[in-house]
Amino acid sequence: MAKRGRKKQKKVSVDVAVVSMIIISILLAVLIYMKSGFIGEHLSPALGGIMGIIKYILPIGIFAIAIYISTHKERQYLSTKLLQYTIFLACIAIMLSVFQISAGNINISKDITKIMEQAYYLGERDIGGGIIRNSTCSTAN
């Protein structure tokens, strides 16, 4: 009897994770795409400054992972799917960083704080990446 209780408890926790991921993705989509309310007006530019254009991909990816996990029977792969999604976003961020540097929007010969200020400014206005992608490239230089 103890084994049945453990199996049900594990299934419930995965179901709760899937439902919470769906709710988070819908809330993020409303706040980012529509910039509705006080939170949306401040969250969207802040996420843009941090992540840049990737902020628009974030809710879609979280929703897709939640649907994938809910439809497949092998539900223990939640952490691996989230890790794969994080690596995918990092690859996009690196490509955006290389593009912004090659386009001349960000001068990498300046001090790291000036580079981060430029990156945040561009990301906030949905022109470029943001701080995350430039911090990964700045540490590589």
C-alpha positions in Angstrom: 0.0 0.0 0.0 2.9 2.4 0.6 4.1 2.0 -2.9 0.7 3.0 -4.4 0.7 6.2 -2.2 4.1 7.1 -3.5 3.2 6.6 -7.1 0.1 8.8 -6.7 2.1 11.5 -4.9 4.7 11.6 -7.6 2.1 11.8 -10.3 0.3 14.6 -8.5 3.5 16.6 -8.1 4.3 16.3 -11.8 0.7 17.3 -12.6 1.0 20.3 -10.3 4.2 21.3 -12.0 2.6 21.1 -15.5 -0.4 23.1 -14.4 1.8 25.7 -12.7 4.0 25.9 -15.9 0.9 26.5 -18.0 -0.4 29.2 -15.7 3.0 30.9 -15.5 3.4 30.8 -19.3 -0.1 32.4 -19.8 0.6 35.1 -17.2 4.0 35.9 -18.8 2.4 36.0 -22.2 -0.2 38.5 -21.1 2.3 40.6 -19.2 5.0 40.6 -21.9 2.9 40.8 -25.1 0.2 43.2 -23.9 2.1 45.1 -21.3 -1.1 45.2 -19.3 -1.3 46.8 -15.9 1.4 48.1 -13.6 3.3 44.8 -13.5 3.2 44.4 -17.3 4.4 47.9 -17.9 7.4 47.4 -15.7 8.1 43.7 -16.3 8.3 43.8 -20.1 11.0 46.5 -20.3 12.9 44.9 -17.4 12.9 41.5 -19.0 13.9 43.1 -22.3 16.8 44.8 -20.6 17.9 41.5 -19.1 17.0 39.0 -21.9 16.3 41.1 -24.9 14.2 39.7 -27.7 14.3 36.3 -26.0 11.6 37.5 -23.6 9.1 36.8 -26.4 10.1 33.2 -26.8 10.1 32.5 -23.1 6.3 32.0 -22.5 5.9 30.0 -25.7 8.7 27.6 -24.7 7.4 27.1 -21.2 3.9 26.4 -22.5 5.3 23.9 -25.1 7.3 22.1 -22.5 4.3 21.8 -20.2 2.2 20.4 -23.0 4.9 17.9 -24.0 5.3 16.7 -20.5 1.6 16.3 -20.0 1.1 14.3 -23.1 4.0 11.9 -22.8 4.0 9.0 -20.3 7.6 9.4 -19.4 7.1 12.3 -17.0 10.4 12.2 -15.1 12.2 14.3 -17.9 10.9 17.7 -16.7 14.4 18.8 -15.5 16.1 17.6 -18.7 13.5 19.4 -20.9 14.0 22.6 -19.0 17.7 22.3 -19.3 17.5 21.7 -23.0 15.3 24.8 -23.3 17.7 26.9 -21.3 20.6 25.7 -23.6 18.5 26.6 -26.6 17.9 30.1 -25.3 21.6 30.5 -24.5 22.5 29.6 -28.1 20.0 32.2 -29.4 21.5 34.7 -27.0 25.0 34.1 -28.2 23.9 34.5 -31.8 22.2 37.8 -31.0 25.3 39.0 -29.1 27.6 38.2 -32.1 25.1 40.1 -34.4 24.9 43.1 -32.2 28.7 43.3 -31.8 29.3 42.9 -35.5 26.6 45.5 -36.4 28.5 48.0 -34.2 25.7 48.6 -31.7 27.9 47.5 -28.9 31.5 48.5 -28.6 33.4 45.8 -26.8 36.5 47.9 -26.3 34.8 49.9 -23.5 34.6 49.1 -19.8 32.3 46.1 -18.9 29.9 48.4 -17.1 29.5 50.6 -20.2 28.9 47.4 -22.3 26.2 46.3 -19.9 24.6 49.7 -19.9 24.5 49.6 -23.7 23.1 46.1 -23.7 20.4 46.9 -21.2 19.4 50.0 -23.1 19.1 48.1 -26.4 17.3 45.2 -24.9 14.8 47.5 -23.1 13.8 49.0 -26.5 13.6 45.5 -28.1 16.5 46.4 -30.4 19.0 43.8 -29.2 19.7 41.2 -26.7 20.2 42.4 -23.2 22.5 41.9 -20.3 22.5 38.1 -20.2 23.7 37.6 -23.7 26.4 40.3 -23.5 27.7 39.0 -20.1 28.3 35.6 -21.7 30.2 37.2 -24.6 32.1 39.7 -22.5 33.5 37.0 -20.3 34.7 35.1 -23.3 36.7 38.1 -24.6 
